[in-house]
Amino acid sequence: MRILVLLVMLLGTQFLFGDDNKFAVGACKPKLKSFTTIQTAVSGVPPGSTVLVCPGTYFEQVTISQSLTLQGIADSNSDEVIIAIPSGGPRANVTSIFNESVSAQVLVQTTGEVDISNITTDGTGGDSACVNWLVGIFYSSGSSGSVSRVRTRNQIDGGCGVGIWAENGSTSRDHVSVQGSSVHDADIGGIFLGTQGTSVLNVDIRDNFVSPNSLSAIDIVAEGVTGEVSDNDLSAALGGIFELAPGLDISANGIIAADNGLVLLAPVTVRSNDIMNSGVGVAIAAPGSTLQSNRITQSSTAIEFSCLATNGDHNTINDAGVGLSDVPASFSGTNNIANTTTVSTVCLAAAAVSPQFSAAPLATMGSPYLQWRTPANPKGSRP
């Protein structure tokens, strides 16, 4: 009997105080302790709390320095929580592992887990001359967490705007997922993922719509990370996915890119992607990749081998100027090619990588990078 009473008391306590770890920003949750700004909330709640943000526009930059959940919620037929540029403009609040000064609208800077959902970051009115890089959501070195159902937009900054940026240069083994989100109108990159040295960042980039809407932008840049990039819809003028991450699996993405669909600077598995309307569907700039069951439609060159050993099998190519370009003598894959002016061209040099895709070490960095400008290569010569 005493045990039964104790269980009832415990269950009753849980029922009465189940919302003890929930807090609100705004007035839409009158039964919860509330704050007027997101920053005062994330700084003033206990670790592990959930911060529920009422619909509205919040003109602030937010730094999250402890484990918590930040979630936008619906109220009175509205479901839009916008973090906008504060009056006076954005301030630099973090330096990246690549030494850029960054103005992050939401900065995650903690060893704890931070999960963000149903939040919009709008960069309208931010830095327009690349004094600092402007980023919607930034997971700094040593931080982990998830981003789901967010929207980043208008990170326009004279060629220094990024929607979502996650990096690691520490000894911790970090992980970041970005799922079900809309990332658009950033003028250099939609999503950037990067590490330095032996640092580990495992990523899961899934079911997102990414469209930077800039002639110089790349949808996803992956530098030194592991994990998956899958089931995303990507649209960009310069490039869909720029990859220098041999631990990455790239699968089932839909890529529309006027210039380059995929650029592979490290051996990687690329499978079951749809690549459309590209100058080059897949550009290979390092040996050892596996290309399997991809569909490449309407391209000037479907796959540019650059004379590098590559496993390519069961890819479907339709409506191309050249199906397989600079194919090495060792290549033996079977692919389905139709409506293509030239099925393949034979490699006439040992390893003559196209100048457009050649990797050259920069004077300030020890790793090879494309000549394109990216967060990991801020001094790149190609915009």
C-alpha positions in Angstrom: 0.0 0.0 0.0 2.8 2.4 0.9 4.5 1.7 -2.5 1.2 2.4 -4.3 0.9 5.8 -2.5 4.5 6.7 -3.3 3.9 5.9 -7.0 0.7 8.0 -7.0 2.7 10.9 -5.4 5.5 10.6 -8.0 3.1 10.5 -10.9 1.2 13.4 -9.5 4.4 15.4 -9.1 5.4 14.6 -12.7 1.9 15.7 -13.9 2.0 19.0 -12.0 5.6 19.9 -12.9 6.0 18.4 -16.3 6.4 21.9 -17.9 9.1 22.9 -15.4 11.7 22.7 -18.2 9.7 24.7 -20.7 9.9 28.5 -21.1 8.3 31.0 -23.5 9.4 34.0 -25.5 6.4 36.3 -25.9 3.0 36.2 -24.4 1.3 33.3 -26.2 2.0 30.8 -23.4 0.7 32.6 -20.2 1.1 29.5 -18.0 4.9 29.4 -18.7 7.6 31.7 -17.4 8.2 34.1 -20.3 10.9 36.4 -21.6 10.7 39.3 -24.0 13.7 38.4 -26.1 15.2 35.1 -27.3 18.6 36.0 -26.0 17.4 36.6 -22.5 15.6 33.3 -22.6 18.4 31.1 -23.8 20.8 32.8 -21.4 18.4 32.6 -18.4 16.9 29.1 -18.5 18.5 26.0 -16.9 20.5 23.7 -19.2 18.4 21.1 -21.0 15.4 23.4 -21.2 13.0 24.0 -24.1 12.5 27.6 -25.2 9.2 28.0 -27.1 9.1 31.2 -29.2 5.8 32.8 -30.0 5.2 34.1 -33.5 6.7 37.5 -34.3 9.8 39.2 -35.6 12.7 39.5 -33.2 15.4 42.0 -34.1 18.4 40.4 -32.4 21.4 38.2 -32.7 21.2 35.1 -30.5 24.1 33.2 -28.9 23.3 29.8 -27.3 25.9 28.8 -24.8 24.3 25.8 -23.2 22.4 22.7 -24.1 18.7 23.4 -25.0 15.9 23.2 -27.5 14.9 26.4 -29.4 11.5 25.9 -31.0 9.2 28.3 -32.8 5.5 27.6 -32.2 2.1 28.5 -33.7 -0.4 30.8 -32.1 -3.6 32.6 -33.4 -3.3 31.1 -36.9 0.4 32.2 -37.2 3.4 30.0 -37.3 6.3 32.4 -38.3 9.1 33.2 -35.9 11.7 35.5 -37.6 15.1 36.4 -36.2 16.0 39.6 -38.1 18.9 42.0 -38.2 18.9 44.3 -35.2 19.0 48.1 -35.5 22.5 49.2 -36.0 23.4 46.1 -38.1 24.9 42.8 -37.2 28.0 42.5 -35.0 30.8 40.0 -35.4 30.3 37.3 -32.7 32.6 34.4 -33.8 35.8 33.7 -35.7 35.7 30.6 -37.8 38.3 27.9 -37.9 39.3 29.3 -41.2 39.9 32.7 -39.6 36.9 34.6 -41.0 35.2 37.1 -38.8 31.5 36.0 -38.8 28.2 37.8 -37.9 26.0 34.8 -37.0 22.3 35.5 -36.5 22.0 32.4 -34.4 25.3 31.2 -32.9 25.6 27.8 -31.2 28.7 27.8 -29.0 28.6 25.1 -26.4 29.7 21.5 -25.8 26.1 20.6 -25.1 23.4 19.5 -27.6 21.4 22.4 -29.2 18.3 21.6 -31.3 16.6 24.3 -33.4 13.3 24.0 -35.2 10.7 26.1 -36.9 12.8 29.3 -36.9 13.5 31.8 -39.7 16.7 33.8 -39.9 16.4 36.8 -42.3 19.6 38.6 -43.2 17.9 41.5 -44.9 19.7 44.8 -44.0 22.9 43.0 -42.9 26.5 43.7 -43.9 26.6 44.1 -47.6 30.3 44.6 -48.2 31.8 41.4 -46.7 33.3 43.2 -43.7 32.2 40.1 -41.8 30.7 36.9 -43.2 26.9 36.9 -42.6 25.5 33.5 -41.5 21.9 32.5 -40.6 22.7 29.6 -38.2 26.3 28.8 -37.1 27.4 25.7 -35.2 30.9 26.6 -33.9 33.8 24.3 -33.2 32.9 21.8 -30.5 29.1 22.1 -30.8 26.5 19.5 -31.8 22.8 19.4 -32.4 20.0 19.4 -35.0 18.4 21.9 -37.3 14.9 20.9 -38.5 12.2 22.8 -40.4 14.0 26.1 -40.3 14.2 28.7 -43.0 17.3 30.9 -43.7 17.0 33.6 -46.3 18.6 36.8 -47.6 22.2 36.2 -46.2 23.4 38.6 -48.9 26.8 40.1 -48.1 28.9 41.0 -51.1 29.9 37.3 -51.7 30.2 36.4 -48.0 26.7 35.1 -47.1 25.9 31.6 -46.0 22.6 30.1 -44.8 23.8 27.4 -42.4 27.4 26.8 -41.3 28.7 23.9 -39.1 32.4 23.4 -38.4 34.8 21.6 -36.0 38.4 22.3 -35.3 38.5 20.8 -31.8 39.3 17.4 -30.4 35.6 16.6 -29.7 33.6 14.3 -32.0 30.7 16.6 -33.1 27.6 15.9 -35.0 25.1 18.2 -36.8 22.0 17.3 -38.7 20.0 19.6 -41.0 16.6 18.2 -42.1 13.4 19.4 -43.7 14.6 23.0 -44.0 14.5 25.7 -46.6 17.8 27.6 -47.3 17.6 30.2 -50.0 19.0 33.6 -51.2 22.6 33.4 -49.8 25.2 34.8 -52.0 28.1 32.4 -51.6 26.7 29.1 -50.1 23.6 27.5 -48.8 25.1 25.0 -46.4 28.7 24.8 -45.4 30.2 21.9 -43.5 33.9 22.0 -42.5 36.7 20.6 -40.3 40.4 21.1 -39.9 43.1 18.6 -39.2 41.9 15.5 -37.5 38.8 17.0 -36.1 35.5 15.0 -36.6 32.2 16.3 -37.7 29.5 13.8 -38.7 26.6 15.3 -40.6 23.2 14.2 -41.8 21.9 16.6 -44.4 18.5 15.4 -45.6 15.3 16.4 -47.2 16.2 20.1 -47.5 15.5 22.6 -50.3 18.6 24.7 -51.0 18.7 27.5 -53.6 21.2 30.3 -52.9 20.0 32.2 -56.0 23.3 33.8 -56.9 25.6 33.4 -59.9 28.6 32.7 -57.6 26.9 30.3 -55.1 27.2 26.6 -54.3 24.4 24.8 -52.6 26.4 22.5 -50.3 30.1 22.7 -49.5 31.5 19.7 -47.5 35.1 19.9 -46.4 36.6 17.0 -44.3 33.3 15.8 -42.8 31.7 12.3 -42.6 28.1 11.2 -42.9 25.4 11.6 -45.5 24.0 14.2 -47.9 20.8 12.7 -49.2 17.3 13.4 -50.6 17.9 17.1 -51.0 16.5 19.4 -53.7 19.4 21.6 -54.8 19.4 24.5 -57.3 22.4 26.8 -58.0 24.1 28.7 -60.8 27.7 27.7 -60.0 27.5 24.3 -58.2 25.3 21.8 -56.5 27.7 20.0 -54.2 31.4 20.8 -53.7 32.9 17.8 -52.0 36.3 17.5 -50.3 35.1 14.9 -47.7 36.1 11.2 -48.4 33.9 10.0 -45.6 30.7 11.3 -47.2 27.9 9.4 -48.9 26.0 11.5 -51.5 22.7 9.9 -52.6 19.3 10.5 -54.0 19.6 14.2 -54.4 17.9 16.2 -57.1 20.4 18.8 -58.5 19.7 21.5 -61.0 22.9 23.5 -61.6 23.7 25.7 -64.6 27.4 25.2 -64.2 28.4 22.1 -62.2 26.2 19.4 -60.5 28.9 17.7 -58.4 32.5 18.5 -58.0 34.5 15.6 -56.3 37.9 16.5 -54.9 38.1 13.4 -52.7 37.0 9.8 -53.3 33.4 9.4 -52.3 30.3 7.3 -53.1 27.8 9.0 -55.3 24.6 7.1 -56.0 21.1 7.5 -57.3 21.2 11.2 -57.8 19.3 13.1 -60.4 21.5 15.8 -62.0 19.8 18.1 -64.6 20.6 21.2 -66.7 24.3 21.4 -66.0 27.4 22.4 -67.9 29.2 19.4 -66.2 27.1 16.8 -64.4 29.9 15.3 -62.3 33.4 16.7 -62.3 36.0 14.3 -60.9 39.2 15.9 -59.5 40.5 13.0 -57.4 40.8 9.2 -58.1 38.8 6.5 -56.3 35.2 7.7 -56.3 32.2 5.4 -57.1 29.4 6.7 -59.3 26.5 4.3 -59.4 22.9 4.5 -60.7 22.9 8.3 -61.1 20.7 9.9 -63.8 22.3 12.9 -65.6 20.1 14.7 -68.1 20.7 17.7 -70.3 24.4 18.5 -69.8 27.2 19.7 -71.9 29.4 17.0 -70.3 27.7 14.3 -68.2 30.8 13.0 -66.4 34.2 14.6 -66.6 36.7 11.9 -65.5 39.8 14.1 -65.9 41.8 11.0 -66.7 41.4 9.8 -63.1 40.5 6.2 -62.0 36.8 6.1 -61.1 34.2 3.3 -60.6 31.2 4.2 -62.7 28.4 1.8 -63.4 24.7 1.8 -64.2 24.5 5.5 -64.6 21.9 6.8 -67.1 22.9 9.7 -69.3 20.5 11.4 -71.7 20.7 14.6 -73.8 24.4 15.4 -73.4 27.1 16.9 -75.6 29.6 14.4 -74.3 28.6 11.5 -72.1 31.9 10.4 -70.6 34.9 12.8 -71.0 38.6 12.1 -70.6 38.0 8.5 -69.7 41.1 6.6 -68.4 42.1 3.4 -70.2 41.4 1.3 -67.0 37.7 2.3 -66.9 35.3 -0.7 -67.5 31.9 0.4 -66.2 28.7 -0.2 -68.1 26.4 2.9 -68.5 23.2 3.6 -70.3 23.8 6.6 -72.7 21.2 8.0 -75.1 20.7 11.1 -77.3 24.3 12.1 -76.8 26.5 13.7 -79.5 29.7 12.0 -78.4 29.5 8.9 -76.2 33.0 9.2 -74.8 36.4 10.7 -75.2 39.6 8.9 -74.4 42.2 10.2 -72.0 45.4 11.2 -73.8 47.3 12.3 -70.7 48.4 10.5 -67.5 46.4 12.7 -65.2 45.4 15.9 -67.0 42.9 17.4 -64.6 40.9 20.2 -66.3 42.2 23.6 -65.2 38.6 24.5 -64.1 38.7 21.7 -61.5 42.4 21.6 -60.6 43.2 21.7 -56.9 46.1 23.9 -56.0 47.5 24.5 -52.5 47.0 28.0 -51.2 49.9 29.8 -49.6 48.0 30.2 -46.4 46.6 26.7 -46.1 48.1 23.2 -46.2 45.2 21.5 -48.0 44.2 21.6 -51.6 41.2 23.6 -52.6 39.4 24.6 -55.8 40.0 28.0 -57.1 36.4 28.8 -56.3 35.7 31.0 -53.3 34.2 29.1 -50.4 34.2 29.6 -46.6 37.2 27.3 -46.4 38.9 29.2 -49.2 38.0 32.8 -48.7 40.7 34.1 -51.0 39.6 32.0 -54.0 40.0 33.6 -57.3 36.8 32.4 -58.9 33.6 34.1 -57.5 
